[in-house]
Amino acid sequence: MGKLDKLQPTAVWRIFEKMTAIPHGSGNETGIQSMFKEWADERELAWQEDEVGNLLVKIPATKGLEKAAPVLIQGHVDMVCEKNSATKHDFEKDPLKLKIEGDWVTADGTTLGADNGIGVAMGLALADDPGVAHGPVEVLLTVDEERGLTGAAGVQAGFFASRKMINLDSEEDEAIFVGCAGGRDTQFTMKNRATRSPKDSVGRKVTIGGLKGGHSGLDIHQHRGNAIKILTRALQAASLEMEVRLVEINGGSMRNAIPREAEAKVVVPKALGRKFKQTVDQALQAILTDELADTDPGFIWKVAAVQAPRCLSLASSQTTLNLLAAIPNGVTSMSNEMPGLVESSTNLGVVKTQGARVEMVCCSRSSVMSSLASLVEQHLAVGLLAGAEVEQPEGYPGWKPNLKSPLLAITRNRYKKAFGKDAELLAIHAGLECGLLTEKYPDLDIVSFGPNITGAHSPDEKVQISSVQKIWKLFAATLQGVAKG
């Protein structure tokens, strides 16, 4: 008996729990896609797979609705793999450990994968729930969404037949989403010079953690602490007092997650070892007191002695820290058209040291493509000024709202009938796959909705049980509305 067997709707939770037993981080989706193929074969459902690993499962219409127009249900199978530093979990091998806490399902010390596993489970559950009336359904299960939407980018024209699509990758149950931001990454590489640590020097390690982190699009307006930026500020403060040479600096694991933890090893003059700790402690205490007391009250740090026989040169250390400090981070503009919507933002998501090389990755987003271009150009300029190698892979487009959408009209009508009030119409400051799919299918009519999910891309991720029930009701009603015209 599964942990979630008693939850409703049963078909959704059973599929979702099966997903949590199979590792499926971005780039590691082969196992879970194989499970879905076997699942489809057991039900004699037709399926096909494309060159990049996306899977299309076809669910026949319920009796009497065979002639209705087909509907595409779309979600991504990969998840963000984040865990607390004290949690022992191998995302390549271990199943997730599920917990029910009141009205919420969560995981023990790791991300849950409700983003977007619960949406995937809803789409496939149509095959197991005879109580939902629907026309022909195609369920598109895309791969590698979290690392850059490359699965959706690889979908070719003609792969599916539907011209109406429900995306189930949204996370607020009182809203219907009609648009999303586009995005583009910037990768910096500093090729530094390493040397022996100076005589009469000591090594120190600064570790910070306890930050909330979260989704770099959906949570960026919360102004939560970015571990890489905070660590850099503390080291910069010490650099004003003494010579600080980097040994290594590492933080974050995903470009689209606000980093919760970071650490750096440095070399400082032996006579100033105690002064270094005092300066770092003072800087971090001020950040906690003045900036993070409300958003990240669990913020912690530690300064400890370490052995450091080699380090980066002083010039390389200063330039690397200056670049980390100068890279834009956070909300850069708000939308004039939709009050409260973040228009543009950027997230310094990863810093990683390999030998003398320091690599950094930023994820930028905007609902205005010219603003996104400007933000990316700013990153390029900052990187070139620092002497870094800068790579900016092709990004992904936004999804432009269509308030005259027939599918939107049906969904709004069914929402009001089901819940007695109007749904909010929102655009999301995150990258949905809708924009990429409309490039290949310009006439695709799309809406997006989903249950309440909080803490996505962090170990605090959880999905609300009652909200899943609510969205399942909306989902079923919308499909019935489409099938009956």
N, C-alpha and C positions, 0 to 999 in steps of 0.2 A: 504494500500500500504506500502510495506516495505522500509526501509531506503536504501537498496541495490538493489532494483528492476530494476533500469536502467543500472546496471553494466553488462558487458559481461565477460564470458558466463553466460547467465541468469540462467540456471539450477544449476550451481555451486553455485552462490551467494545466490539463494533462499534457498538451503539446508543449507548453512553455516549460514545464518541469523536465520533460525529456530533453529540451534544448540545454537546460542548465547542467545536465549530466555530461555533455560533450563539449570539450574545449572549442571555442569558436571566436578567438580574437582575430582582429583584422589580419588577413594574409594566411589564416589557418582555418579556412572554412570547409576544406575538403571533407572532413569527417561529418560535419553537420549536414552538408548537402547530400552526402551519401545516405545519411539517415532519412532525409526527406524523400529521396528516390525510393528507398525501401518502403517507407510509409505510403507513398503514392501507389506503388506496385501492389501492396496489400489491399488497397481499395480499388484496384483496377482503374486508376486515374492516369490519363496520358500526361507525359511530361517531356520536356526537351531542355537541353543545356546548350548555352552558347560558348564561344571560344574563350571568354574570360572567366567562365564558371558560374554565371547567372543561371538560375533555374526557373522555368515556367511550368507551373502545374495547372492543369485544366480540370475544373470541377463542373460537371454537367448541371443544367438547369433543373430545378424542381419541376415536378409534373405539371404540365399546363403552361409553363413559361418558357418553353424551348425556343420560341420565335423572338423572344426579347433580345434587344441589343446586348452584346457582351460587355462586361465591366472588368476592368483590370484592378486588382487589389495589389498594392505594392508596399514592400518593406525590405529592410536590409538585415541579413543574418549575422553580420559580424558585430562584435561588441568591443567596447573600450576595456582594456585590462589594467585596472588600478587596484592596489591593495595598500593597507596600512603597513608601515615598516615592521611592525611587530607580528604581522600575520604571515604564517607559513602556508604558502599556496603557490603551486606551479600551474600557471595558466596554459601550459602546453599539455598537461596530463590530468590535472585534478578536476573533479566535478565541483561546482559551486555548492556551498553549504547554505541552504535556505532557512529562513526564519520567518515566522508570522508574529508580528507585533501589533496587536489590536487589529486595526483596519488596513494594515500594510504588510506587504511581502518585501523582505530585504534579504541580503546575504551577510554572512559572518566575516566582516573585515575586508570584503572585496566589492567591486562593482557587481551589479546584479544581472545586467544585460537585458533589463526590461526595455531599454533603448537599444534595439528596436524589437527585441524578442517577443514582447507581448503583442505587438502589431502583427508580426509574422504568424504567431499562434492564432490570432483572430481570423486572419485570412484563410488559413488552412482548416480551421475548425468548422467552416461552412460544410465541409465534406462529412463531418461527424454529427452535425446537429440538424436533424430533419425538420425541426420546428421553424427554420428560417426559410422563407420563400424568396427565391432569387432566379434570375435568368442565368445564362451561361457566364461562368466566372473564370478568369485567368489570374492566377496568383504569381506575381513576379517577385522572386527572392534574389535580391542583388547581393553582391559581395563587396568587401573592401570599401564600404562607405566612409568609415571613420577616419581612414588615412587619406582621403581625398576624392571620394565618390568615383573611384576608377571603374567600379562595376557598372554603374549607371552610364558612365561615359562610353563603355564598351558595348552597350545595347545597340544593335543594328536595326535599321528600318525593316519592317516585315517580321520581326521576332514575335510580336503579338498582334492580335486583330482588333482589340478594343479601342474605342475612341472616347470612352469615359473612364476615369481613373480615380480611385480613392487611395490616397497615401495615408498610412496609419502610423506615421512617425512624428506625431505631435504629442504634447505633454500637458495640455490643459483642457479639462473636460467641459468647460463653459464656453469654449471658443471653437469656431471653424476657421481654419487657416486658409488664406487665399493668396499668399505670396511669401517669398523668402529671400534672404540675402545671397549674393554671390560671394565668392571667396578666392583667395590666392595666397600661396605660401612664399616665404622668403627664407633661404638657407644661407647662413654665413659660415665661413671657415677661416679661422685665424691660424696661419702656419707660423708658429712661434719658434723661438730659439730656446733650447734648454741648456742649462749649465749646472755646475756643481754649486751647492748652496754655499754662501759666504762663510768664512770662519766667524766664530763668535755669533752664530745665528741659531735660532731654535724653530722647530716646527709647531704649528698650531692647526687644529681642525675646528671649524665652525659648522655646527649642524643646526638647522632649523626645521621645525615641523609643526604639527597640530593645526595647520591651516585648513579651512573648509574646502578649498579648491572648487571644482565644479565645471560645468560646460562653458567653454570659452565664448559661446554665442549667447546661450539662454541665460547665463548667470553673470555676464560681464558687467551689467548695469548695477549689480549688487556691490561693486567696488571691493570685492574680497582681496585679501592679500595675495600677491604673486611671490612665491618663495624665492624665485631667482632674482627678482628685482629687489626684494628686501635684503637678501644676502649681499647683493652687490652694493647696496647703500651702506651696509655696515662695514664692508671692506674698504669702500671709498672713504668713509669717515676715518678709519684707521690710517689710510694712506696719507691723509693730511697731517698726521702726527709722526709718521715714520715711514721707512721703506718697507713696502709689503710686496713680496714676490709670490706669485701663484705657483703652486705645485699642480693642483687640479681643481676644477670646479664642475660640479654635476648637479642637475636638478630637473624635475619633470620627466615625463615619459611619453606624453602624447602632445602633439602640436595643438590639438583642439581641446585640451583640458587645462584649466588654470592650475599651475603647479603648486602642490601642497607642501613639498619637502625639497630641500636642497642642502648641499654641503660643499665646503671648500677646504682644501689644505693649503696652507701658506707658510712662508718662511719670513721671520722678522728678526731684528737685532736682539741678541740674547738679553741685553740690558733692558730691553723694552717689552719683554714677554708679558710681564704683569700689566704694563700700560696698555698693551694691545687688548687684553681681555677686558680691562676696564672701559676702554673706548667702545669696543663692540657691544658690551653689555648696556652701556648708556644709550647707544644709538638704537638698539633693538627695543629697549624698554620704552624709549620715547615713541617709537613707531607703534608699539602695542598700546600705550596709554593714549596717544593723541589720534591714532588712525584706525586701530583694529579692535578696540575694546568692544565695539558693538558687532562688527562683522565676523571677527575671528578671535573670540575670547580664549580659545584653547591654544593660541600661539605659544610655542615653547622654543628654546634654543639652548645650546651648550657649547662652551669653548673648552677644548682639551688639548693636552700636549701630544704630539706625534713625532715620529722620526721622519725626517725629510732631507735625505742626502743630496737630492737634485731638485731643481726648480726652474721655472721660466726666468729669462732675463728680466731685469727691472723694467726696461723699456717695453718688452712684450707684455709683461703683467699689467703695466699701466694702460697700455693701449687696449688690451682685452677688457679690462674693467671699465674703461671709458666707453667702449662700444656697448657693453651690456647696459650701462647706465643711460646711453643715448637712444637706444632702440625704443621707439614709441610703444606704449602699452596701455591698454584700457580703452574706454570709450573716447572716441575722437569727435563725434558729432551726433546730434539727435535729429530725428525726422521732423520736418516742418509739416508734412502732409498727414502723418498719423501720430498725434501727441502721445508721448510716452514710449515710442518705439526708437530703439537705438538705430541710427542710420549707418554709422561706420565705427569699427573698433579693430583693435589688433591685440594679439596675445603672444607674449614671449613664452612659448610652451616648453622648450627643451634646451638645456645646455649640457654638453657632454665633452669630456676631455679624453683624448686618445694620444698618449705620448705627449708630444708638445703641441698637438693640434687641439684647438677648442672649436667645437661646432655648436651653432645655435639655430633654432628653427622658430619662426613666427608664423602665426595664422592670422590673416587679415580678412575682414568681412565688410561688405557694404551693400545696401539695397540700391545704391546709385553707382553705376559702373564707372563713371568719370571720377567719382570720389575714391573708389577702390583703386583705380589707376594711379591717382595722386598719392595715395597712402603707400602703395607699392614702390612708387618712384622715390618717396621719402626714405624708405628702407634701403633702397639701392644706394642713394646718396650717402647715407650715414655709414653704410658698410664700406663704400669706396674710400671715404675720408679716413677710415680706420685702416685701410690697406687690406681689407678682407676679400676673399673670394666670395662672390655673391651669385647664388643661383635662384631663379624665380620660375619654377615650373608653371606650365599652363594651368590656369585656374578653372573655375566652374561658374556658369552664369546664374543670375538670380531668376526667380519665377515671378513674373509680372502679374499682379492681381487682375482678374476679369470679373467685375461685379455683375455682369450680365450673363454669367455662366448658367446654362440650364441645370447642370448638376448641382450648382450652388443653391439655386432656387428650390430644388427638391429637398436638399439636405436641410436648408433653413426651415422649410415648411414642416418637415418631419421632426426636427428638433423642437419646434414650438408645440406641435401636437403632443409630443412625448413628455415634455417637461414644463409646459405652461408658460414659457417665457422665450424671448429671442436669444439666440446665441450671439456672442460677440463675434465680429469679423476682424481677424487680426492677420498681420504679416509677422513672420518670425525672423529674428536676427540669428539665423543659423542656416546651414546649408542643407536643404532638402534636395532629394534627387529629381524633383519635379522639373526644375529648369533644364537639366541635361536631357531629360526625356522629351521635353517639348522642342528641343533642337532637332531631334530625329522625327518627331511626330508633332508638327506645328498645330494640328487641329485637335490635339488631345485636350479634353475638358477635365479639369482636376479640382478636387477639394482635398483637404487634409484635416484629420482630427485624431484624437487619441485620449487615453485616460491620464489622470494625474500621475506624473512621475516627478519626484524631487531628487536632487543630488546626482543627476545624471553625470557620468564620466568621473565619479568619485566613489569611494567605499561607502558613502552615505546614501547611495542610490536606493530608492524604494518606490514601489508602485502601489496605488491605493485599490484595495479589493472592491469596495463599493463603486469606485469610479470605473473599473473594468466592466462591472455589470451595467453601468449607465451607458458607456460607449458601445457595448455590445448591443444594447437596445436601439441606440441611434443607428448603428451599422446595419442591423437587420431591417430597420424601418426604411432606411435610405435605399438599400438594395431592392426592397419590395416596391418602393416608389418608382425607382428606375424601371423595374421589370414591367410594372403595370402602366407606365407612361404618365 
